Amino acid sequence: MSDLRPPPTPVAMIIGTAIVACLSGYMFGIASSLGFFPIPFMPRAPKERGIANYDDEEESEEEEIDAEILDHAPNWANGFEADKRDGLRFVSKKPADKKKEKKADWENSDEECKMVLVVRTDLGMTKGKIAAQCSHATLACYKNFLRKDPKSQILRRWERQGQAKVALQVKSEDDLDVLEAKALSLGVVAEIIADAGRTQIASGSHTVLGIGPAPKSVIDQITGSLKLL
């Protein structure tokens, strides 16, 4: 009867395990470098900002520079007076004629409310620029409500109903002025946004008029004849 081999010692088992681990790691590293396995914890290349298939070169350049996108934004943090001082909010030079102001008789109406954003198409603004200016106009109208009547039922109802907004178009600054005057005469909030002129258009250009929110029938009295943007 042949003698049985003695079991391996603990030292031999440790050495054998270490050799197998080293060989396995070496082979796995070679396979990963050849692309057979994904390398864990490998930092990914940062994604490109903006939309990859955006054909508008001018707009793409603007999106790559955060400062330029924000330069034309009104100074919301410092309030209405700071905006007027910096030339970012348009204030009519004509004195207010209280006799011609019509008291809004639709404040307690249950009709659905909406806001309209009237954009000047003659300035040649890109899609991104228009979106930014419309955002400024929306916020300006909202802050107007909060400043004058924070408990307005019109504002609360507009918020509950989904904050409907419609973008319309005009072809001149005079058109904006006429619409603003008509809105104010009906007691509707109206805000014109003036651009700072650091990107695409001249400083002080009136870009967008925000009107409302107000009941649809009232808004349609002001902008019902305009075309969608």
PyMOL commands that set and color helices and strands:
alter all, ss='L'
color gray80, all
select helices_A, chain A and resi 10-33+57-63+66-71+76-78+80-86+98-100+127-148+153-160+173-185+216-223
alter helices_A, ss='H'
color red, helices_A
select strands_A, chain A and resi 113-120+165-170+190-194+206-215+227-228
alter strands_A, ss='S'
color yellow, strands_A
deselect
rebuild
show_as cartoon
